[in-house]
């Protein structure tokens, strides 16, 4: 089967890698991305739609088999209200419209420690969203809970780069961190197997290895 995928969050660090994997994978027939601005990515399989996430159009969703969500921001970047709006409201609206359109698979990036009863806003919101997504009862739902994301940003300052390198080196067992490449690989690779439920950090790493093996 050649899958048709709709992706929200393709401009983020992880989302860009997910998109790259989707476009390269011959088992993916079509990719639709949703974003607030025009995309700089050009590909014969890609259909990019400029949307307002405050009023997400439902007509973008039909004729897809898989929905992938890597939407997310931080409290530091967007403030508490902005974080809740993106990581809860936008994500749940994307999921709801995916469900209404008959999409069978829903894959979402969450976070290690997600818990609706947490006293920490970040993990509380992530846990609340995870629970509501599972209650939507897609044919298959996979929620990825990576640890601290190791990201290679071009604009990163020297001190930040050194801190990330040191953290990654110290956590070579990958209990508390993970390269974003592993997350992107696992999310795309899991389209083709029976992955469902909560996918923890170590499982993400193992699924990433399997995907790389099939692609090599």
N, C-alpha and C positions, 0 to 999 in steps of 0.2 A: 504493500500500500504506500502510495506517495501522499505524505501529510501536508495539509494546509494549515499554517500557523499564524496567529495574530499575537503580536508582541507589544506590550506597553512598558516603557522604560528603556528603549533602545539607545538613548543618548547617555545613559549613566555608565559608570566604569564597567560593571558586570554586564549590563544590557548590550553594550557594544560588542563584547566578546560572544555573547549568546547569538546576536545577529550574525556575526561573522561565521560562526559554526553552522547556523541554519542555512546561510547562503551557499556554503561550501558543500553541505551534505546532499548527496544525490537523492536521498530518500525524501527530501523536502521539496514539494512541488511549487509551493507558493508561500510568500511571507508578507504579511501586512503589518506595518508598524504605525503606531499612533504617537504623535508628538505635537508640541505647541508651535514648533517652527519647521520650516522646510528642511529636508534631510540632504546632507552632502553625499550620502551613499547612493550609488547607482548600480543596479543589477537587474538582469532580465526577470528574475523571480520576485523582485521587491516592488511592493505597492505601498508608498508612504502616504498617510493621510494626516493633514494638519487639523488638529481638533482642539476644542476647549474642554479640558477635563472637568470643568464646572458643569458642563452640559454635554456629556459624551453622547454622540449620535449612535443610536442602536443599529442603524443600517450598515455600519462598518463591520458588524460581527458575523452575519450569515455566511455560509459556504466556507467555514473553517472547522477543522477537526480538533485543534489544540490551541489553548490560550496560555501564554507565558507572561508573568508579571514580575518585573524587576524594578517597579516604581519605588522610590524612597528618597527621603531627604534626612536632614538631621536637625535637632533642636537648635544647635549652634548656628546653622545656616539659615533656617527659616523661622526660628522662634517656636514656642510650644504649640501655638495655634496652627502655624503653618505645617509643622511636623504632623500633627493629628489630621489635618486636612488631606495631606498627600498620602501618608502611610496608612490611614484608616479609610477616610471617605473616598478618595480616588480609587484605591485598591478594591474596596467593596463594590463600588459602582462598576468598575471594569469586570469584576467577577460576576456580578448580577446580570449584566448585559450579555456576558459570555454564556451563562446558563440559559438565559431566555432565548438565545439564538441556537440552542441545541448543541453547543460545543461539548465534546465528550471528555476531553482531558483538560485539567487546569493545573499548571505548575507555577509555584510562587516562591520567591525568595523571602524568607523571614529572618530570624536571628536566633542564635544560641541563647538560651535563657528565657525565651518567650513564655510569658505566663500571665493570664488575665488577672490574676490576684497579686501581681507584683506591686511593690510600692514605688518602683522606678517607672517613670512615664514611658520610656522607650520600650522596655520589655513588657509592660502592661498592655500597651497598644498593640504590639506585635502578637501577644498572646490572644488578645480579644479578636483580632482579625483572623488569626489561624482558626480559632474556634468557629467563627461565623462562616468562614470559607468551607470548612468541613461539613457544616450543617446544610450547605447548599446541595450536597450530594451529587456532585458530578459523577459520571461513570468511573472516573479515576481522578483523584486529587493527590498531588505530591507537594508537600511543603518542606522546603529546604531550610535548615537551620544552621548556617555556617557560624563559625567562631569569628574572631577578629579578622577582617578582610585585609590581606596584604596586597596593596595596590601600587603599581608603578605609574605614578602620575608625572607627566612631563614637566608640569609647573611646580613640582614639589621642591621645597627649599632643602639645602644641604643637611641641616639639622634634622628635619623631618625624615629625610631619606635614610639617614644614619640610624635614627630611632626605629624605623620600620625594619631595616636590615637586622639590627640587633635583636629585636623582638622575634623575628622569624628564625634567626640563628639559635636563639635560646630555646625556642619551642619547636625543635626539630621533630618531636613526636607528634606535632600537630594536634594537641589537645586544646589549645587556646587560640590558634590562628590557622589561616588557610589562604593560599593564593587565589585570587578571583578567577584565574583560569580554570581551577578545579571546579568551582561552582558552575561556571558557564558550561564546561564539558558535561558535568553530571546532569544539568537541567535538560540539555539537548539529548544526551544519550538515553535518558530515562523515557523519552517519548516512545522509544522502540521496544521497551520491555514492560514488565508488569508493576513497576514501582508505584507505590501509593502510600499515603499516610505521612508521618513525620520522617524526614531524612536527616539524620544527625551529621555532625562534622566528619567523623570517621567514615560514615557511609558515603558521604559526598566524595571524599577522596578516593574510595574504592571504585565508585561508579565512574569517576573521572578516568581512572586507569583503564577500565574496561572500554570506555568510549575511545580513548586514544589508541587502544589495541585494534579496534575495529576500523579506525581511520588510517592506520599505518599500512 
